[in-house]
Amino acid sequence: MREKYFLFIALIYLLTTPAPAFIAAEENNAPGALPGEEYISFTTSDGMEIHGSMFYPSQYFTQNKNSAGDDTGAETAINKRYPAAILLHMWERDRYDWLKLIPELQKANYVVMAIDLRGHGKSLYRSNGKRITSDVYTNLPNMKYDAIAAYQFAGRQKIVDPEKISVMGASIGAIVAVKFAYATMFMKNMPINSLTLISPAENYFSVDIKEIISRCRPIPILFVLDKQDPSPEKTNIFSSGNKLYIDFPGIKKAIISNGLGHGTKMLSRPQVISSIIEWVDSHAPDAAKNNKKRNS
């Protein structure tokens, strides 16, 4: 009888306790997962099931009370639309490769969407349940569809300002970002505020962006390069990426380090992160204004 009583109490607790709105770090199995995280998934136009995480801005999930002591400030933050940043990871990594950058973007009041590109992390199956190959030569040419679907998913969120979406990619993620940006040139209602390319190169795994990047001229591009960049293919990434920077005819800027490594390894330097956020802020005016207040 006593056991049935406790079972009944436990059942009532499970049925009446609401699920948490956000996933706390200690509740998440992923290494170093962050507060304000929500798991997401969506299907691409070519039938891939893409998984990722959406990280909410600090202003959104932090309970800031106003001087009167009520929740008006928090309610205003919840009803507001925020700029968004879509993050595209490196080869053989996943969405959590961006853990050094994500919390800083959250503090700067960005909605951050980090996805597992096809063949990586949890994005291993088509919508029909068929598992795909992990071969990068097969997957890389089609990863632009992952980025397009991520952009469209972000634009449908009530918290996101669809006119203020930036895209960042590292290594092969930079290739995907450029291919995606080029594709949006032929699509309606898909404005991109800016691109940030970390360790970009003219060619990764036989996918070339030399020709199409120049056609992305309307989109401002930040190039993040390292003079000693060792790529997975052992090619001179700095020389190739620097050539892309020099030849790009649009609004551009370069951050050049020496010895920080390839791709997201450069995010170990706080100055690199702050420079990236300054860049995206400069092309999302409201965000820059809000962050100025935050830092004053």
C-alpha positions, 0 to 999 in steps of 0.5 A: 500500500505504501509503495502504491502511495509513493508511486501515485505521488510521483505520477502526480509530480510528473504530470503537473511539473512543467518542462523547463523552457531552457536546457541548463548546462548540467541537464545537457549531455553535450560537453560544455552545453550552455544555458538558454539552449533549445534543441531544434530540427528541420528538413532541407529541400533535398530531404535531410533531417538537420539537427541543431541548437538555438541559443537565446539572448541573455536579455531574453532568458535572464529575469531582469526586474525594473526599478519597480520590482516587477517583471515588466523588463523581462516581458519587454525582452521576451516580446522583442525581436533580436538579430540572429547569427547562424553558425556553420562548423568545421569538418568532422566537428559539430554545433558545439565547436562554437562553444567559445563564441556562443555565450559572447553572442548571447551576451550581445543579445543575438539569437544563435543557431548552431547546426550539425551539418549533414554527415556530422553530429546528429544530422545523419539521416534523411527524412525517410530514415535512411542513413547517409554517408559521412563522405565529405566529398559527397556531402559538402556540395549539398551542405548549402541546403542545410544553411538555407533551411537553417536560415528559413527556420530562423526567419520563422521564429517570433524572437528573430528579426528576419531583416537582421541575420548574419552567417558565420562559417569555419573551414568547410563551414566557410565554403558552405556560407559562401555557397549559401550566400550565392544561392540567396542571390537568386531567392526572394526575401533572404537578406544576409546582414554579413558573413564571417569566414574563419579560415576560408580557402578558394577550394576545400575537398574539390569545392571551389568558391573563387568565382562565386564569392565575387558575386556575393558583393552586396554582402559585407564579409569578414575574413578571419585568417592565421598566417600559420594556418594548417588545414586538414588538406595541408594546403596553404590556407592563409595564402588562399584565404588572403587572396579571397580577401584581396580579390573580394570587391565588396565591403570587407575586413580582415582579422589576421593572427599568427599561430592561433591555428585553424578555424575555430581554434582562433576563437581561443583569443578573446580579441578575435571574438570581440572583433567578430562581434563588433563586425556583426554589430556594425551590420545590425545597427540595433544590436550595436546600439543595444550593446553600447548601452550594455557595455556603458 
